[in-house]
Amino acid sequence: MRATRRVALALDALRHGWPIEVDGVLRLLPAETGFGPGSSAPRMLISAARAVTLKLANQREAAVPEAPVLIRGGEPFDLSQARVIADPALDLANPFKGPFLAEHLDHPRAAQTAMALARLAGILPAYLVDPTSGGETQVVSSGDLAEWQDSRHLAIAARARLPVSASEEAEIIAFRSADDLREHVALVIGQQNGDRAPLVRLHSECLTGDILGSLKCDCGPQLDAALHAMAHEAQAGGWGVLLYLRQEGRGIGLINKLRAYELQDQGFDTVDANNRLGLPTEARDFPVAARMLGLLGVSAIRLMTNNPAKVAALEAEGVSVVERVPHQLPANPHNERYLDTKRDRSGHLL
């Protein structure tokens, strides 16, 4: 079986609550979705960020400060106890946890792979380790995940003319990889011209902002403004490319994004909310965007962004960013703190 197929099966197993085995050294049952009457384990694996929330940061090993943390309690963890430890939505109802002992992590690479798989599956990053039950185990390796994430597997699947409200002169191109259910798209506005760097916007999927008109973020207005800026560029003889990346919630998925929203309602900012979930604040796959541009024959761009990290990420993948074009829109009372957090804690130029 090919490596990428094993990852696809492992993600499916995690969503269904079945166990996985990583690198032949860690057998894990997901705490959130885990299925199996009577399943329990003497240890749990949680992310470094969640360990901070549980006041275990001082027990992490200094050599690998971002490594997941292996914890043991006085009694074995069952699935209901594991969910309480994993889910910050249950913190207020269960304020006292532990005491826990953080044990030495013998296999940090396998543990980090497990955390990445949980994020890609859209579930909380926490596991029972060596559970007593759980059903048939899906085997996967760290090398398999690296192969699955290799953007070279991405290819153009379809393309068609697509008049849109911003411009009637537009073409949509869909991209996919065989074992990844996410299908990214590009919208090219105007006539592609290899002698002129296009105006490019990387826009990560945001169901709440793009479709429902959420006021908690600026995603919907940014998308609309980018399309109109590209239409204006096309009218002046240039062209534009919108890359719509299926990486909801900066790569943590829709469900976990909404969980972060719930924590924000309790007073946490975007960064702290993600960390309480045990998830990174930035988990997007920018090599995918670089691959999409390469398949379109684009090597130099004018990038619409307020985020210097996007510029650096694309340039690291061989894309020449000849100009950073600011893309700032007015705040509203619902997203003002969100924008302040992007500026003050994520380095956005706002």
N, C-alpha and C positions, 0 to 999 in steps of 0.2 A: 504494500500500500504506500502511495506517495506521501511525503511529509506533510504537504498542505492539506491533504484529505484527513490525516490524523488530527490536525488542529481543528478542522471543521467539525469532526466528530466529537472532539473534546469540548468545544464550545456548546454543542448541542447537548452533551451529557450534563454540563453544568447548569444549563437552563432547565433541564428536566430534573435536576437534583440527584444525578447519579455520580458515583465516585470517578476520579481520575487518578492516574499514576504518572508522576513527572520524573523523567530521567532514571526510572527504575529505583528511586530512593525515597520518594514521598508518595504515599497513598492518601488521598484527600477527599473528603466529602464536603461540599459547599454548605456553609452554615445557613444561608438564607433559603435555599431551595431544597436542601438535603432531604432525601426520602429514605425511609427504612425504619419500621417500627422497632423501637428499642436501640436504635443506633446511639452509640456513645464512644468517647475516646478519652484517654488520659491527658491529651495535649491538644492545643489549638494553635493554628498559624494565623496571625493577624498582620496587617501592614504596619510599617513604621509610624505613619501618620496617626493611625488609630491607637497605637501604643502610647503616643503622647497624650491623647485624650484620656486614656486609662491610667495615666501617671506612671507608665512603665518606661518612659524615655531614659531615665537614669540607669536602667538595667540593660540598655542596648549595648552591643559590642562596639567599641570605638572604631575598630578597624573597618567596619561596614555600617556606618551610621544610618544609611537609608535601607538597610536590609530588613525584610520582614522579621517579625518577632515570634518566637516559639514560647508559648506559655503553658504552665501547668497549675492546676488548682488543687485544693485539698481532696476533692472527689472528681471522678471522671465527668466530663461535660456531656450532657445529652443535647439534642438538637434545639430544644426550647431554651436552654441556658446559653447555648452558642449564639442563638439569634439575639438574645439580650446583649451579649458582649459585642456583637458585630454591628448592631443597628442603633445609631444615635437617636433615632426617633423614640426609642424606649429608655433613654437615659433618665428622663425626668421621673418616669414611673419606677425605675430601678436604679436609684442613685448609688447604692452600695454594691460594689462588685469586688470579688477577690476575698482574701489576698491571693495574688498570683505570683508565681516565680517565673522569670524569664530565663529559659535555658539556652545553652550554647546551640547555635544553628550550624549544623554540620554541612548543610548543602545550600548555601545562599543563592546560587544561580537557579537551582530548581525551585526554590521558594519564590524568587522574583518572577520566574516564569509563571508560577501559579497565580501570583497577584495580577500579572498582565492578562492572563486568560480570564480571570474573574471580571476584570474591567471590560474586556472585549465582549464577554457574555452579558454584560449589563447587570451584574449582580454585586452584592457587597463582598469586599475582598477579605473573607475570613473562612477558615476551614477547620473541620475536625481532622486530626492527624491519626492515621491508622484506625479508622472507625471499625466497630465490631460488626457492622453490616452495611448495607447500602446497595447491594446488587452487583452486576457485572461492571468491571472497571475498564475505562477507556485509557489506553496507554498513549502518552505523548512525551516529546522531549523538548528541551530548550532549543536544540537545533531545528526541530520541526517548526517551532514558532518563528525563528529567524527566517526560515525559508518562506513561511506563509506571509510574513511581513515584507518580503522583498518586492519592491514596487515594479520590478521587471516583469512580474506576472500580469500586470495590468495591460489591457489591450482595448482598442476601440471595438465596440460591439455593434454600434448602429449610429447613423447620423441622418439628419433630415432638416429641411427648411422649417423654421418656426417663427413666424411673425409674432412679436410681442408688443405690449402696449407702448413700451419705450421706443421700439424701432421695428418697422416691418422687414427690415433687412437683417435677419438673424438666422443662424444655423445652430442646432443643438446636436451635440456629440455625446454619446453615452460610453462609459468605460466600465469594464468589470474584470475580475479575476475569477478563475474557475471555482475556487473553494471559499470565496468571500461573498456573502449575500449582499453587501453594500455595493450599490451601483452609482458611481460618481458621474457628474455631467459637466460639460462645458457649454457655454453659450457664447458663440462668436458673433459680434455685432459689427457690421460693416464688411468691407472687402479685405480679406487677409492680404497683408503686404509684407513680404519678407524683408524689405528695405527699411521698414519703420517699426520701431518697438511699440507694441500694443499697450494700451492702458489695461491693466489686469487687476482683478479683485479676487482674492481667495475668500470665499464665504462658506463658513461651516454651517451645516444644516441646523435650523432652529425652528422646530415646529411651532412653539408658542409665539415666537416673534414674527416669523415669515408668513405663517398661515393664519394664526388667531389674533394677531395684532397686539401681542403682549406689550405692556408699557414698562415691564421690569428690566428690559434690556433695550439696546438700540439696534438689534439685528434687522428687523423689518425695514425701518427707515434707511439703514445703511445699504441694504440690498436694493431698494428702490432707487436711492440716490446714485448708486454705482451704475445701474443700468442706464439711467438718464445721462450720466456723465459719459458713458461709452457711446450712447447715441449721438450726443453732441460732438464727440470726438470723430465719429464716422461722418457726420455732416461736414466736418472740416477737412476731410480727406484721410483721416486716420482710421483706427479700428480698435476694438476692445475685446477682451476675453474675460468672462465671468466663470470661475471654477467653483462649482457647487459641490462641496465635499460632504459626504454622508458621515459626519463625525459630530453627532449631536452632543451638546453640552461640553464642548471642547474635548471630546473624546471619551466622556464617561457614560454616555447614553442617556436616553430620555428619562427613564425611571429614576436613575441616580441624580439627574439634574433636578427633577421635581422634588426629590428628597432634600437636595441642597436648598431649594426654595423654601421648603418647610422650616429648615434650620435658620434661614435668613429671616423668616417671620418671627423667630425667637430672639433675633438681635445679632446673629453672626453675619459677618460680611462674606463675600463670595469665597475668598481664600480659606477662611476658618471653617466655613460650612463644608467645603470639599474635604478638608483635612479631618474633620470630625467623622466623616464617612469613611475615612481611610483611603481617600482617593487623591490623585494629583490635581493641581489647579490647571495644568496644561498637559494634555495627553493626545494632542492631534498629531497626525502622521503627515508631515510636510513633504517627505520624499514622494508621496503619492501625487501631490500637486506638481512637483517638478517633473515626474514621469508623464503626467497629462500634458504639460506644456511641451515636453520633448516629442510626444506622439503627434502633437499639432505642428511640429516644426518650429517652435518658438524657443529661442535661446536668450533673448534680451527683452526685458520688460520695463514698463513704468508701473510700479506697484502702488495701488491705492491701499494705504494702511497707516495706522497710528502706532503700530507695534514693531519696534526695531528687531524683535526676535524673529518675526516673519521674514524680514529682509535677510538676516543672518542665516536662517534655516534654508532658504532657497539658494542663497549664494553658496552654502556648503554643499549643495547638490548640483552645482555647476550652472545655475541660472544667473545670468548677469542682470542685476537690478540697477538700471542706469539712472533711475530717479524714484525717490519715495514721494508719492503724492498724498498729502494729508487728507483724511476722510473723516472729519469730525462734524457731528450734528448736535443741535441743541439738546440739553438734558430736559427731562420732565420730573415732576415730584416723585415719581415711582422709581426712576433709574438713576437719580442723582448720586446716591451712595455707591451704586454699582460702578458708575463711571469714575468716581473718586478712587475706588479700590483699584480699578484697572490702572489709573495713573500712579497712585501712591505705592501699590504693592506688586503690580505686574509690569511696571516700566513703560506703560503706554504714554505716548506724547500727546497729552490732552491739556 
